[in-house]
Amino acid sequence: MIKLDNFLKWIATILTILGALAISYKIDPLNIYLLNAGSVFWIIWSLRIREYSILLVNVVMMLIYAHGLIIRLV
């Protein structure tokens, strides 16, 4: 259980960092995909450990990223 939680947390961290790098290098829409994937892993992790502040932040951020993706694709 603890190993899975650590795995989820580190995957979320890596995806979020890669998303930030993609933003810095203006790699669209990969930046949004990476940030959404990072948020999904943070959401799963926060539900598992019942950390609702992290859950709220990542749900809101995922909605913002999804909105940006829809704008770019339309």
Secondary structure per residue as TSV (DSSP state, phi and psi in degrees):
chain	resnum	aa	ss	phi	psi
A	1	M	-	360.0	-47.6
A	2	I	H	-66.3	-38.5
A	3	K	H	-63.3	-40.6
A	4	L	H	-64.8	-41.9
A	5	D	H	-61.5	-43.4
A	6	N	H	-63.8	-41.5
A	7	F	H	-59.6	-49.1
A	8	L	H	-59.8	-44.3
A	9	K	H	-62.5	-43.4
A	10	W	H	-72.9	-36.4
A	11	I	H	-63.4	-43.7
A	12	A	H	-60.6	-42.8
A	13	T	H	-63.0	-47.2
A	14	I	H	-63.5	-44.6
A	15	L	H	-63.3	-39.0
A	16	T	H	-66.7	-41.3
A	17	I	H	-64.8	-44.1
A	18	L	H	-61.7	-37.6
A	19	G	H	-62.3	-41.6
A	20	A	H	-65.0	-40.1
A	21	L	H	-62.8	-41.8
A	22	A	H	-62.8	-36.0
A	23	I	H	-64.4	-45.0
A	24	S	H	-60.7	-35.2
A	25	Y	T	-97.1	10.5
A	26	K	T	54.3	49.1
A	27	I	-	-98.7	92.3
A	28	D	T	-99.8	144.4
A	29	P	T	-91.3	14.3
A	30	L	H	-55.6	-36.8
A	31	N	H	-58.1	-42.3
A	32	I	H	-70.6	-39.4
A	33	Y	H	-60.6	-46.3
A	34	L	H	-64.8	-43.2
A	35	L	H	-66.8	-37.9
A	36	N	H	-64.5	-43.5
A	37	A	H	-62.5	-42.5
A	38	G	H	-59.9	-43.1
A	39	S	H	-63.6	-39.0
A	40	V	H	-60.8	-45.7
A	41	F	H	-65.9	-37.4
A	42	W	H	-64.5	-38.3
A	43	I	H	-64.1	-45.9
A	44	I	H	-60.5	-46.2
A	45	W	H	-61.4	-46.5
A	46	S	H	-66.4	-33.2
A	47	L	H	-67.0	-40.1
A	48	R	H	-64.4	-39.1
A	49	I	H	-99.5	2.1
A	50	R	T	59.6	47.9
A	51	E	-	-105.7	91.1
A	52	Y	H	-76.0	-22.7
A	53	S	H	-68.0	-41.1
A	54	I	H	-67.1	-37.9
A	55	L	H	-59.1	-49.4
A	56	L	H	-62.1	-46.9
A	57	V	H	-57.8	-45.0
A	58	N	H	-76.3	-30.3
A	59	V	H	-65.4	-44.9
A	60	V	H	-65.3	-43.9
A	61	M	H	-63.4	-39.5
A	62	M	H	-64.2	-38.1
A	63	L	H	-64.4	-40.3
A	64	I	H	-64.8	-45.6
A	65	Y	H	-62.6	-42.5
A	66	A	H	-63.3	-39.7
A	67	H	H	-61.9	-44.3
A	68	G	H	-61.3	-39.6
A	69	L	H	-65.2	-43.8
A	70	I	H	-62.0	-42.4
A	71	I	H	-59.7	-42.9
A	72	R	H	-70.1	-33.1
A	73	L	H	-85.7	-17.8
A	74	V	-	-88.6	360.0
